[in-house]
Amino acid sequence: MDKNIAPDILSQMAAKYIWWKTPDEAMRYPRRVITQVMNIGDYGDVQDLAHALGNEALKNALCGAEAGEFSEKSWVYWHLRLGLCPPQGASPPLPVRRVQ
């Protein structure tokens, strides 16, 4: 990950994809910005994010996802794209929130 590019890209993405917060507020949780773009980002933004951060950062965001951060479609797509499940295999189940 390019340390100079990533904050700029994330700040731009935060303004666009975390619209209910200011970019500065959203940037307190960069993983949330990343997962939001991965879930609902347009093709160009996803490509820019992947190029700026690298697959390892995207894998970390995906593996650390919380319940509700990904749609089923996005969840499966990212597992396939990042090589976290075989093409004919099943992706892991979506994260769920457990109340105790």
Backbone as XML, in Angstrom:
<?xml version="1.0"?>
<chain id="A" units="angstrom">
  <residue number="1" name="MET">
    <atom name="N" x="0.843" y="-1.174" z="0.000"/>
    <atom name="CA" x="0.000" y="0.000" z="0.000"/>
    <atom name="C" x="0.881" y="1.227" z="0.000"/>
  </residue>
  <residue number="2" name="ASP">
    <atom name="N" x="0.622" y="2.150" z="-0.896"/>
    <atom name="CA" x="1.360" y="3.401" z="-0.960"/>
    <atom name="C" x="0.833" y="4.331" z="0.127"/>
  </residue>
  <residue number="3" name="LYS">
    <atom name="N" x="1.660" y="4.633" z="1.104"/>
    <atom name="CA" x="1.245" y="5.433" z="2.263"/>
    <atom name="C" x="0.819" y="6.847" z="1.865"/>
  </residue>
  <residue number="4" name="ASN">
    <atom name="N" x="1.329" y="7.384" z="0.744"/>
    <atom name="CA" x="0.972" y="8.722" z="0.313"/>
    <atom name="C" x="-0.358" y="8.750" z="-0.429"/>
  </residue>
  <residue number="5" name="ILE">
    <atom name="N" x="-0.647" y="7.704" z="-1.192"/>
    <atom name="CA" x="-1.870" y="7.677" z="-1.990"/>
    <atom name="C" x="-3.067" y="7.243" z="-1.159"/>
  </residue>
  <residue number="6" name="ALA">
    <atom name="N" x="-2.904" y="6.243" z="-0.334"/>
    <atom name="CA" x="-4.027" y="5.639" z="0.383"/>
    <atom name="C" x="-4.863" y="6.642" z="1.175"/>
  </residue>
  <residue number="7" name="PRO">
    <atom name="N" x="-4.275" y="7.540" z="1.977"/>
    <atom name="CA" x="-5.128" y="8.484" z="2.715"/>
    <atom name="C" x="-5.944" y="9.385" z="1.793"/>
  </residue>
  <residue number="8" name="ASP">
    <atom name="N" x="-5.368" y="9.803" z="0.675"/>
    <atom name="CA" x="-6.105" y="10.650" z="-0.261"/>
    <atom name="C" x="-7.271" y="9.894" z="-0.879"/>
  </residue>
  <residue number="9" name="ILE">
    <atom name="N" x="-7.011" y="8.678" z="-1.329"/>
    <atom name="CA" x="-8.064" y="7.846" z="-1.929"/>
    <atom name="C" x="-9.156" y="7.574" z="-0.894"/>
  </residue>
  <residue number="10" name="LEU">
    <atom name="N" x="-8.765" y="7.185" z="0.308"/>
    <atom name="CA" x="-9.757" y="6.862" z="1.335"/>
    <atom name="C" x="-10.583" y="8.079" z="1.708"/>
  </residue>
  <residue number="11" name="SER">
    <atom name="N" x="-9.968" y="9.233" z="1.775"/>
    <atom name="CA" x="-10.706" y="10.447" z="2.096"/>
    <atom name="C" x="-11.727" y="10.776" z="1.006"/>
  </residue>
  <residue number="12" name="GLN">
    <atom name="N" x="-11.333" y="10.616" z="-0.248"/>
    <atom name="CA" x="-12.269" y="10.832" z="-1.362"/>
    <atom name="C" x="-13.418" y="9.832" z="-1.301"/>
  </residue>
  <residue number="13" name="MET">
    <atom name="N" x="-13.079" y="8.575" z="-1.022"/>
    <atom name="CA" x="-14.095" y="7.540" z="-0.948"/>
    <atom name="C" x="-15.017" y="7.756" z="0.254"/>
  </residue>
  <residue number="14" name="ALA">
    <atom name="N" x="-14.442" y="8.227" z="1.358"/>
    <atom name="CA" x="-15.247" y="8.499" z="2.546"/>
    <atom name="C" x="-16.302" y="9.557" z="2.252"/>
  </residue>
  <residue number="15" name="ALA">
    <atom name="N" x="-15.918" y="10.603" z="1.530"/>
    <atom name="CA" x="-16.863" y="11.673" z="1.193"/>
    <atom name="C" x="-18.000" y="11.149" z="0.319"/>
  </residue>
  <residue number="16" name="LYS">
    <atom name="N" x="-17.703" y="10.197" z="-0.531"/>
    <atom name="CA" x="-18.699" y="9.674" z="-1.471"/>
    <atom name="C" x="-19.543" y="8.540" z="-0.890"/>
  </residue>
  <residue number="17" name="TYR">
    <atom name="N" x="-18.916" y="7.645" z="-0.131"/>
    <atom name="CA" x="-19.607" y="6.424" z="0.294"/>
    <atom name="C" x="-20.028" y="6.393" z="1.759"/>
  </residue>
  <residue number="18" name="ILE">
    <atom name="N" x="-19.528" y="7.305" z="2.555"/>
    <atom name="CA" x="-19.982" y="7.429" z="3.950"/>
    <atom name="C" x="-20.620" y="8.820" z="4.053"/>
  </residue>
  <residue number="19" name="TRP">
    <atom name="N" x="-21.693" y="9.014" z="3.300"/>
    <atom name="CA" x="-22.298" y="10.330" z="3.118"/>
    <atom name="C" x="-22.926" y="10.891" z="4.387"/>
  </residue>
  <residue number="20" name="TRP">
    <atom name="N" x="-23.222" y="10.063" z="5.370"/>
    <atom name="CA" x="-23.865" y="10.520" z="6.586"/>
    <atom name="C" x="-22.877" y="11.086" z="7.608"/>
  </residue>
  <residue number="21" name="LYS">
    <atom name="N" x="-21.578" y="11.024" z="7.296"/>
    <atom name="CA" x="-20.545" y="11.589" z="8.161"/>
    <atom name="C" x="-19.661" y="12.515" z="7.341"/>
  </residue>
  <residue number="22" name="THR">
    <atom name="N" x="-18.948" y="13.379" z="8.025"/>
    <atom name="CA" x="-17.945" y="14.170" z="7.316"/>
    <atom name="C" x="-16.791" y="13.228" z="6.965"/>
  </residue>
  <residue number="23" name="PRO">
    <atom name="N" x="-15.999" y="13.560" z="5.948"/>
    <atom name="CA" x="-14.851" y="12.706" z="5.626"/>
    <atom name="C" x="-13.914" y="12.505" z="6.817"/>
  </residue>
  <residue number="24" name="ASP">
    <atom name="N" x="-13.710" y="13.559" z="7.611"/>
    <atom name="CA" x="-12.833" y="13.425" z="8.774"/>
    <atom name="C" x="-13.391" y="12.423" z="9.793"/>
  </residue>
  <residue number="25" name="GLU">
    <atom name="N" x="-14.700" y="12.462" z="10.021"/>
    <atom name="CA" x="-15.317" y="11.503" z="10.943"/>
    <atom name="C" x="-15.205" y="10.081" z="10.390"/>
  </residue>
  <residue number="26" name="ALA">
    <atom name="N" x="-15.485" y="9.932" z="9.106"/>
    <atom name="CA" x="-15.427" y="8.603" z="8.482"/>
    <atom name="C" x="-14.014" y="8.042" z="8.497"/>
  </residue>
  <residue number="27" name="MET">
    <atom name="N" x="-13.019" y="8.897" z="8.365"/>
    <atom name="CA" x="-11.634" y="8.445" z="8.311"/>
    <atom name="C" x="-11.120" y="7.929" z="9.652"/>
  </residue>
  <residue number="28" name="ARG">
    <atom name="N" x="-11.890" y="8.116" z="10.707"/>
    <atom name="CA" x="-11.519" y="7.516" z="12.002"/>
    <atom name="C" x="-11.634" y="5.993" z="11.949"/>
  </residue>
  <residue number="29" name="TYR">
    <atom name="N" x="-12.404" y="5.508" z="10.966"/>
    <atom name="CA" x="-12.628" y="4.073" z="10.784"/>
    <atom name="C" x="-12.337" y="3.701" z="9.330"/>
  </residue>
  <residue number="30" name="PRO">
    <atom name="N" x="-11.058" y="3.695" z="8.943"/>
    <atom name="CA" x="-10.721" y="3.452" z="7.538"/>
    <atom name="C" x="-11.190" y="2.093" z="7.024"/>
  </residue>
  <residue number="31" name="ARG">
    <atom name="N" x="-11.209" y="1.071" z="7.883"/>
    <atom name="CA" x="-11.693" y="-0.233" z="7.447"/>
    <atom name="C" x="-13.156" y="-0.150" z="7.031"/>
  </residue>
  <residue number="32" name="ARG">
    <atom name="N" x="-13.933" y="0.670" z="7.718"/>
    <atom name="CA" x="-15.348" y="0.840" z="7.369"/>
    <atom name="C" x="-15.483" y="1.515" z="6.007"/>
  </residue>
  <residue number="33" name="VAL">
    <atom name="N" x="-14.616" y="2.473" z="5.721"/>
    <atom name="CA" x="-14.628" y="3.116" z="4.408"/>
    <atom name="C" x="-14.318" y="2.071" z="3.334"/>
  </residue>
  <residue number="34" name="ILE">
    <atom name="N" x="-13.311" y="1.260" z="3.593"/>
    <atom name="CA" x="-12.910" y="0.234" z="2.629"/>
    <atom name="C" x="-14.057" y="-0.740" z="2.379"/>
  </residue>
  <residue number="35" name="THR">
    <atom name="N" x="-14.690" y="-1.243" z="3.441"/>
    <atom name="CA" x="-15.764" y="-2.221" z="3.250"/>
    <atom name="C" x="-16.967" y="-1.593" z="2.554"/>
  </residue>
  <residue number="36" name="GLN">
    <atom name="N" x="-17.232" y="-0.331" z="2.807"/>
    <atom name="CA" x="-18.361" y="0.336" z="2.148"/>
    <atom name="C" x="-18.119" y="0.437" z="0.645"/>
  </residue>
  <residue number="37" name="VAL">
    <atom name="N" x="-16.902" y="0.786" z="0.262"/>
    <atom name="CA" x="-16.572" y="0.855" z="-1.166"/>
    <atom name="C" x="-16.618" y="-0.548" z="-1.770"/>
  </residue>
  <residue number="38" name="MET">
    <atom name="N" x="-16.093" y="-1.520" z="-1.066"/>
    <atom name="CA" x="-16.134" y="-2.894" z="-1.566"/>
    <atom name="C" x="-17.574" y="-3.366" z="-1.747"/>
  </residue>
  <residue number="39" name="ASN">
    <atom name="N" x="-18.466" y="-2.929" z="-0.898"/>
    <atom name="CA" x="-19.849" y="-3.377" z="-0.953"/>
    <atom name="C" x="-20.674" y="-2.633" z="-2.002"/>
  </residue>
  <residue number="40" name="ILE">
    <atom name="N" x="-20.567" y="-1.315" z="-2.072"/>
    <atom name="CA" x="-21.460" y="-0.555" z="-2.957"/>
    <atom name="C" x="-20.726" y="0.325" z="-3.953"/>
  </residue>
  <residue number="41" name="GLY">
    <atom name="N" x="-19.405" y="0.242" z="-3.994"/>
    <atom name="CA" x="-18.636" y="1.108" z="-4.883"/>
    <atom name="C" x="-18.850" y="0.804" z="-6.352"/>
  </residue>
  <residue number="42" name="ASP">
    <atom name="N" x="-18.724" y="1.858" z="-7.181"/>
    <atom name="CA" x="-18.794" y="1.618" z="-8.619"/>
    <atom name="C" x="-17.466" y="1.023" z="-9.089"/>
  </residue>
  <residue number="43" name="TYR">
    <atom name="N" x="-17.465" y="0.514" z="-10.306"/>
    <atom name="CA" x="-16.310" y="-0.230" z="-10.813"/>
    <atom name="C" x="-15.024" y="0.581" z="-10.733"/>
  </residue>
  <residue number="44" name="GLY">
    <atom name="N" x="-15.061" y="1.830" z="-11.172"/>
    <atom name="CA" x="-13.860" y="2.661" z="-11.166"/>
    <atom name="C" x="-13.321" y="2.896" z="-9.767"/>
  </residue>
  <residue number="45" name="ASP">
    <atom name="N" x="-14.209" y="3.165" z="-8.831"/>
    <atom name="CA" x="-13.771" y="3.402" z="-7.452"/>
    <atom name="C" x="-13.186" y="2.138" z="-6.830"/>
  </residue>
  <residue number="46" name="VAL">
    <atom name="N" x="-13.794" y="1.011" z="-7.122"/>
    <atom name="CA" x="-13.272" y="-0.262" z="-6.608"/>
    <atom name="C" x="-11.877" y="-0.518" z="-7.161"/>
  </residue>
  <residue number="47" name="GLN">
    <atom name="N" x="-11.698" y="-0.265" z="-8.456"/>
    <atom name="CA" x="-10.385" y="-0.472" z="-9.073"/>
    <atom name="C" x="-9.346" y="0.479" z="-8.473"/>
  </residue>
  <residue number="48" name="ASP">
    <atom name="N" x="-9.713" y="1.742" z="-8.285"/>
    <atom name="CA" x="-8.800" y="2.716" z="-7.675"/>
    <atom name="C" x="-8.412" y="2.293" z="-6.265"/>
  </residue>
  <residue number="49" name="LEU">
    <atom name="N" x="-9.402" y="1.847" z="-5.501"/>
    <atom name="CA" x="-9.139" y="1.406" z="-4.131"/>
    <atom name="C" x="-8.211" y="0.202" z="-4.113"/>
  </residue>
  <residue number="50" name="ALA">
    <atom name="N" x="-8.494" y="-0.779" z="-4.956"/>
    <atom name="CA" x="-7.665" y="-1.983" z="-5.010"/>
    <atom name="C" x="-6.236" y="-1.646" z="-5.421"/>
  </residue>
  <residue number="51" name="HIS">
    <atom name="N" x="-6.091" y="-0.757" z="-6.376"/>
    <atom name="CA" x="-4.755" y="-0.357" z="-6.824"/>
    <atom name="C" x="-3.998" y="0.379" z="-5.713"/>
  </residue>
  <residue number="52" name="ALA">
    <atom name="N" x="-4.682" y="1.265" z="-5.016"/>
    <atom name="CA" x="-4.032" y="2.069" z="-3.972"/>
    <atom name="C" x="-3.679" y="1.248" z="-2.736"/>
  </residue>
  <residue number="53" name="LEU">
    <atom name="N" x="-4.554" y="0.334" z="-2.349"/>
    <atom name="CA" x="-4.362" y="-0.389" z="-1.090"/>
    <atom name="C" x="-3.721" y="-1.760" z="-1.254"/>
  </residue>
  <residue number="54" name="GLY">
    <atom name="N" x="-4.001" y="-2.421" z="-2.367"/>
    <atom name="CA" x="-3.493" y="-3.775" z="-2.575"/>
    <atom name="C" x="-4.450" y="-4.821" z="-2.034"/>
  </residue>
  <residue number="55" name="ASN">
    <atom name="N" x="-4.290" y="-6.030" z="-2.528"/>
    <atom name="CA" x="-5.195" y="-7.120" z="-2.158"/>
    <atom name="C" x="-5.129" y="-7.487" z="-0.688"/>
  </residue>
  <residue number="56" name="GLU">
    <atom name="N" x="-3.970" y="-7.352" z="-0.085"/>
    <atom name="CA" x="-3.844" y="-7.746" z="1.323"/>
    <atom name="C" x="-4.740" y="-6.888" z="2.216"/>
  </residue>
  <residue number="57" name="ALA">
    <atom name="N" x="-4.788" y="-5.592" z="1.964"/>
    <atom name="CA" x="-5.661" y="-4.699" z="2.740"/>
    <atom name="C" x="-7.126" y="-5.042" z="2.507"/>
  </residue>
  <residue number="58" name="LEU">
    <atom name="N" x="-7.469" y="-5.387" z="1.272"/>
    <atom name="CA" x="-8.852" y="-5.759" z="0.975"/>
    <atom name="C" x="-9.212" y="-7.075" z="1.657"/>
  </residue>
  <residue number="59" name="LYS">
    <atom name="N" x="-8.284" y="-8.021" z="1.664"/>
    <atom name="CA" x="-8.513" y="-9.289" z="2.360"/>
    <atom name="C" x="-8.717" y="-9.047" z="3.848"/>
  </residue>
  <residue number="60" name="ASN">
    <atom name="N" x="-7.895" y="-8.189" z="4.430"/>
    <atom name="CA" x="-8.026" y="-7.892" z="5.859"/>
    <atom name="C" x="-9.380" y="-7.263" z="6.170"/>
  </residue>
  <residue number="61" name="ALA">
    <atom name="N" x="-9.827" y="-6.356" z="5.309"/>
    <atom name="CA" x="-11.130" y="-5.722" z="5.506"/>
    <atom name="C" x="-12.248" y="-6.754" z="5.398"/>
  </residue>
  <residue number="62" name="LEU">
    <atom name="N" x="-12.146" y="-7.629" z="4.411"/>
    <atom name="CA" x="-13.170" y="-8.652" z="4.208"/>
    <atom name="C" x="-13.207" y="-9.630" z="5.380"/>
  </residue>
  <residue number="63" name="CYS">
    <atom name="N" x="-12.048" y="-10.074" z="5.797"/>
    <atom name="CA" x="-11.982" y="-11.053" z="6.889"/>
    <atom name="C" x="-12.392" y="-10.453" z="8.231"/>
  </residue>
  <residue number="64" name="GLY">
    <atom name="N" x="-12.286" y="-9.138" z="8.366"/>
    <atom name="CA" x="-12.678" y="-8.477" z="9.604"/>
    <atom name="C" x="-14.058" y="-7.850" z="9.540"/>
  </residue>
  <residue number="65" name="ALA">
    <atom name="N" x="-14.819" y="-8.171" z="8.500"/>
    <atom name="CA" x="-16.137" y="-7.558" z="8.313"/>
    <atom name="C" x="-17.091" y="-7.929" z="9.442"/>
  </residue>
  <residue number="66" name="GLU">
    <atom name="N" x="-17.952" y="-6.995" z="9.727"/>
    <atom name="CA" x="-18.981" y="-7.201" z="10.738"/>
    <atom name="C" x="-20.314" y="-7.471" z="10.052"/>
  </residue>
  <residue number="67" name="ALA">
    <atom name="N" x="-21.262" y="-7.945" z="10.814"/>
    <atom name="CA" x="-22.600" y="-8.220" z="10.279"/>
    <atom name="C" x="-23.167" y="-6.961" z="9.632"/>
  </residue>
  <residue number="68" name="GLY">
    <atom name="N" x="-23.727" y="-7.130" z="8.440"/>
    <atom name="CA" x="-24.385" y="-6.027" z="7.753"/>
    <atom name="C" x="-23.504" y="-5.180" z="6.862"/>
  </residue>
  <residue number="69" name="GLU">
    <atom name="N" x="-22.202" y="-5.403" z="6.861"/>
    <atom name="CA" x="-21.317" y="-4.570" z="6.049"/>
    <atom name="C" x="-21.290" y="-4.987" z="4.581"/>
  </residue>
  <residue number="70" name="PHE">
    <atom name="N" x="-21.648" y="-6.216" z="4.281"/>
    <atom name="CA" x="-21.640" y="-6.711" z="2.910"/>
    <atom name="C" x="-22.981" y="-7.324" z="2.556"/>
  </residue>
  <residue number="71" name="SER">
    <atom name="N" x="-23.398" y="-7.090" z="1.320"/>
    <atom name="CA" x="-24.529" y="-7.845" z="0.783"/>
    <atom name="C" x="-24.008" y="-9.236" z="0.443"/>
  </residue>
  <residue number="72" name="GLU">
    <atom name="N" x="-24.910" y="-10.171" z="0.254"/>
    <atom name="CA" x="-24.479" y="-11.527" z="-0.101"/>
    <atom name="C" x="-23.729" y="-11.530" z="-1.430"/>
  </residue>
  <residue number="73" name="LYS">
    <atom name="N" x="-24.220" y="-10.761" z="-2.383"/>
    <atom name="CA" x="-23.585" y="-10.686" z="-3.701"/>
    <atom name="C" x="-22.150" y="-10.167" z="-3.599"/>
  </residue>
  <residue number="74" name="SER">
    <atom name="N" x="-21.947" y="-9.077" z="-2.874"/>
    <atom name="CA" x="-20.608" y="-8.516" z="-2.705"/>
    <atom name="C" x="-19.708" y="-9.459" z="-1.930"/>
  </residue>
  <residue number="75" name="TRP">
    <atom name="N" x="-20.240" y="-10.113" z="-0.930"/>
    <atom name="CA" x="-19.484" y="-11.064" z="-0.104"/>
    <atom name="C" x="-18.898" y="-12.184" z="-0.966"/>
  </residue>
  <residue number="76" name="VAL">
    <atom name="N" x="-19.745" y="-12.765" z="-1.801"/>
    <atom name="CA" x="-19.304" y="-13.853" z="-2.676"/>
    <atom name="C" x="-18.301" y="-13.327" z="-3.701"/>
  </residue>
  <residue number="77" name="TYR">
    <atom name="N" x="-18.611" y="-12.182" z="-4.314"/>
    <atom name="CA" x="-17.719" y="-11.594" z="-5.323"/>
    <atom name="C" x="-16.316" y="-11.399" z="-4.768"/>
  </residue>
  <residue number="78" name="TRP">
    <atom name="N" x="-16.197" y="-10.778" z="-3.600"/>
    <atom name="CA" x="-14.872" y="-10.474" z="-3.047"/>
    <atom name="C" x="-14.122" y="-11.731" z="-2.630"/>
  </residue>
  <residue number="79" name="HIS">
    <atom name="N" x="-14.814" y="-12.725" z="-2.140"/>
    <atom name="CA" x="-14.134" y="-13.980" z="-1.815"/>
    <atom name="C" x="-13.559" y="-14.625" z="-3.069"/>
  </residue>
  <residue number="80" name="LEU">
    <atom name="N" x="-14.317" y="-14.557" z="-4.154"/>
    <atom name="CA" x="-13.811" y="-15.100" z="-5.419"/>
    <atom name="C" x="-12.680" y="-14.249" z="-5.977"/>
  </residue>
  <residue number="81" name="ARG">
    <atom name="N" x="-12.867" y="-12.939" z="-6.021"/>
    <atom name="CA" x="-11.870" y="-12.042" z="-6.603"/>
    <atom name="C" x="-10.535" y="-12.120" z="-5.867"/>
  </residue>
  <residue number="82" name="LEU">
    <atom name="N" x="-10.599" y="-12.243" z="-4.561"/>
    <atom name="CA" x="-9.374" y="-12.252" z="-3.763"/>
    <atom name="C" x="-8.818" y="-13.662" z="-3.547"/>
  </residue>
  <residue number="83" name="GLY">
    <atom name="N" x="-9.420" y="-14.644" z="-4.180"/>
    <atom name="CA" x="-8.915" y="-16.010" z="-4.096"/>
    <atom name="C" x="-9.099" y="-16.652" z="-2.736"/>
  </residue>
  <residue number="84" name="LEU">
    <atom name="N" x="-10.122" y="-16.239" z="-2.009"/>
    <atom name="CA" x="-10.355" y="-16.789" z="-0.671"/>
    <atom name="C" x="-11.268" y="-18.006" z="-0.686"/>
  </residue>
  <residue number="85" name="CYS">
    <atom name="N" x="-11.786" y="-18.340" z="-1.862"/>
    <atom name="CA" x="-12.525" y="-19.585" z="-2.030"/>
    <atom name="C" x="-12.362" y="-20.022" z="-3.477"/>
  </residue>
  <residue number="86" name="PRO">
    <atom name="N" x="-12.430" y="-21.307" z="-3.741"/>
    <atom name="CA" x="-12.266" y="-21.781" z="-5.121"/>
    <atom name="C" x="-13.449" y="-21.358" z="-5.980"/>
  </residue>
  <residue number="87" name="PRO">
    <atom name="N" x="-13.244" y="-21.230" z="-7.292"/>
    <atom name="CA" x="-14.323" y="-20.770" z="-8.183"/>
    <atom name="C" x="-15.610" y="-21.584" z="-8.068"/>
  </residue>
  <residue number="88" name="GLN">
    <atom name="N" x="-15.509" y="-22.863" z="-7.895"/>
    <atom name="CA" x="-16.711" y="-23.689" z="-7.790"/>
    <atom name="C" x="-17.107" y="-23.942" z="-6.337"/>
  </residue>
  <residue number="89" name="GLY">
    <atom name="N" x="-16.316" y="-23.429" z="-5.413"/>
    <atom name="CA" x="-16.600" y="-23.662" z="-4.002"/>
    <atom name="C" x="-17.512" y="-22.596" z="-3.420"/>
  </residue>
  <residue number="90" name="ALA">
    <atom name="N" x="-17.948" y="-22.847" z="-2.230"/>
    <atom name="CA" x="-18.826" y="-21.911" z="-1.543"/>
    <atom name="C" x="-17.999" y="-20.936" z="-0.718"/>
  </residue>
  <residue number="91" name="SER">
    <atom name="N" x="-18.443" y="-19.699" z="-0.703"/>
    <atom name="CA" x="-17.792" y="-18.726" z="0.175"/>
    <atom name="C" x="-18.287" y="-18.968" z="1.597"/>
  </residue>
  <residue number="92" name="PRO">
    <atom name="N" x="-17.556" y="-18.481" z="2.581"/>
    <atom name="CA" x="-18.016" y="-18.653" z="3.963"/>
    <atom name="C" x="-19.334" y="-17.898" z="4.177"/>
  </residue>
  <residue number="93" name="PRO">
    <atom name="N" x="-20.068" y="-18.253" z="5.198"/>
    <atom name="CA" x="-21.320" y="-17.531" z="5.458"/>
    <atom name="C" x="-21.042" y="-16.079" z="5.846"/>
  </residue>
  <residue number="94" name="LEU">
    <atom name="N" x="-21.998" y="-15.231" z="5.556"/>
    <atom name="CA" x="-21.896" y="-13.827" z="5.954"/>
    <atom name="C" x="-21.760" y="-13.723" z="7.471"/>
  </residue>
  <residue number="95" name="PRO">
    <atom name="N" x="-21.066" y="-12.716" z="7.952"/>
    <atom name="CA" x="-20.988" y="-12.517" z="9.407"/>
    <atom name="C" x="-22.387" y="-12.253" z="9.974"/>
  </residue>
  <residue number="96" name="VAL">
    <atom name="N" x="-22.619" y="-12.736" z="11.154"/>
    <atom name="CA" x="-23.901" y="-12.499" z="11.834"/>
    <atom name="C" x="-23.631" y="-11.879" z="13.195"/>
  </residue>
  <residue number="97" name="ARG">
    <atom name="N" x="-24.594" y="-11.132" z="13.627"/>
    <atom name="CA" x="-24.509" y="-10.502" z="14.945"/>
    <atom name="C" x="-25.119" y="-11.456" z="15.958"/>
  </residue>
  <residue number="98" name="ARG">
    <atom name="N" x="-24.414" y="-11.694" z="17.008"/>
    <atom name="CA" x="-24.919" y="-12.588" z="18.054"/>
    <atom name="C" x="-25.203" y="-11.784" z="19.310"/>
  </residue>
  <residue number="99" name="VAL">
    <atom name="N" x="-26.388" y="-11.981" z="19.840"/>
    <atom name="CA" x="-26.791" y="-11.311" z="21.064"/>
    <atom name="C" x="-26.804" y="-12.344" z="22.182"/>
  </residue>
  <residue number="100" name="GLN">
    <atom name="N" x="-26.140" y="-12.004" z="23.245"/>
    <atom name="CA" x="-26.083" y="-12.955" z="24.375"/>
    <atom name="C" x="-26.834" y="-12.436" z="25.549"/>
  </residue>
</chain>
